[in-house]
Amino acid sequence: MKKNYLLLAIFLVLGAGTAWYLIGSSKDEKTTLGWDRKFKVENQEEIQKIFIAKRNGVTTTLEREGDRWRVNKDNYANPYVMESLLEAICHVELKFVPPKNSLPKIVGDLASTGIKVEIFNKKGDKIKAYYVGGVTSDTRGTYFILENAEQPMAVEIPMMEGQIRTRYELEGDEWRDKTVFSYKPEEIAAVSIEYPKQRSKSFKLKKDGSDYTVVPFYDNVPPVKEPASKDRAAYFLEGFDRLIAENYINHYSKQDSIRSLVPFAVVTVETTAGQEKKATFYESYKINSTTGTRSSDFIERYYTDVSTGDFMLTQHHVFSKIFWPYEGFFEAKGVKVKD
């Protein structure tokens, strides 16, 4: 009988030990399969700063400033680029766990080309950190690995086709807002447009309450004797809302040569707050790649020198709405304004 009690006691002890081990292992496994799969930030409003570091040494710091974002403390970020990045940060989900035989290549790619991402809240606490790797074989997923994790994961944005690495790959000016002019009519005090090749078309517009004065830019150009149309002037100023460049070309090697040319137009805007911004536009024509000569007289783009110190490429179909002639502000001489 005593022998049976002894065996029973040993069984109970071993059983309890086995149960503790299994429960502990299950808990550890569950934890491992939980925290290292959670890449997304649940609350976008919680995000205050995003730090991105690439293997080539280029780093980017994006910080929230009210409703906008700053890039490296200097310039405003492109709102569409930020929307795309925040979508990735806040909606990324696990796609699948990569098989073991694929791990050496995935880890090797992460080590050589991985992009480090750190996300901070308003208190300055780091709330998420991970590395962005390459794409899956079907190019529909992207490999991520959380900081301090051992297992990389394939992730995706649900209901979206394609990988998301490109949202983190931008550098320098690629992050920046490409706005040249962005003013509401009530924010503008005066506008001047000089056409050096067409002096008679140049003008200065000044707003005084609900009235507008439009005069020639050059003193030797005879002024139109009738008053400028309020409707035409108001319609013209509406064109300055969100005029966006195609791209920054601050590293373009021929900037000095272009600046030595006579520009098509010089546009200067003065705001009611006393700020001034100027953009100088130089025509860019289509060039025949074989002969190196101009293939058309049609202007598609402009090289644009902005007073912020930036050199940009702008499109004619975007900016043509502000390239008015002096006579366009007068009922008898101007073109019909759209309703």
Secondary structure as UniProt FT lines:
FT   HELIX           2..35
FT   TURN            36..37
FT   HELIX           44..46
FT   STRAND          47..53
FT   TURN            55..56
FT   STRAND          59..65
FT   TURN            66..67
FT   STRAND          68..71
FT   TURN            72..74
FT   STRAND          75..77
FT   HELIX           79..91
FT   STRAND          93..96
FT   HELIX           100..102
FT   HELIX           103..113
FT   STRAND          115..121
FT   TURN            122..123
FT   STRAND          126..135
FT   TURN            137..138
FT   STRAND          142..146
FT   TURN            147..148
FT   STRAND          153..156
FT   TURN            158..159
FT   HELIX           165..167
FT   HELIX           172..175
FT   STRAND          179..181
FT   HELIX           185..187
FT   STRAND          188..194
FT   TURN            196..197
FT   HELIX           199..201
FT   STRAND          203..208
FT   TURN            209..210
FT   STRAND          211..216
FT   TURN            219..220
FT   HELIX           230..238
FT   TURN            239..240
FT   STRAND          243..244
FT   STRAND          247..248
FT   TURN            250..251
FT   TURN            253..254
FT   HELIX           255..259
FT   STRAND          265..271
FT   TURN            272..273
FT   STRAND          276..287
FT   TURN            289..291
FT   STRAND          294..306
FT   TURN            307..308
FT   STRAND          311..315
FT   HELIX           316..319
FT   HELIX           320..322
FT   HELIX           326..329
FT   TURN            331..333
//
